[in-house]
Amino acid sequence: MRVTIAEDAVILRDGLVELLTGRGHEVVAAVGDGDALVQAVAADPPDVAVVDIRMPPTHTDEGLRAALRIRAEHPEVGILVFSQYVETRYASQLLADGAAGMGYLLKDRVADVSDFV
């Protein structure tokens, strides 16, 4: 599977890259903000984007807004919102056109790395 990762915490971002590549997936981009995510997906659309919610510059909802844009511009790209925070307002917008290819997972709910991968 081809994956793009958007995570502002460098340790976590690099850890996800190592985890996924070590299990046979291809990480085509790993970025630290929503604008870079949108650009990376446009340049080389992955099978799935793993997206944190709160990223620079305001650390509020940049990841979710980027995910909404990707969903509109690249509906073939699956999106996994992977965050510490529950943001129901944007999550409901992401799922408004159906849940196919969408996921929302809280970071602290991952009890088995193999299940995540």
ABEGO torsion letter per residue (X at the ends): XBBBBBBABAAAAAAAAAAAAAAGBBBABBBABAAAAAAAAAABBBABBBBBABBOAAGBAAAAAAAAAAAAABAABBBBBBBABBBAAAAAAAAAAEABGBBBBBAAABABAAAAX
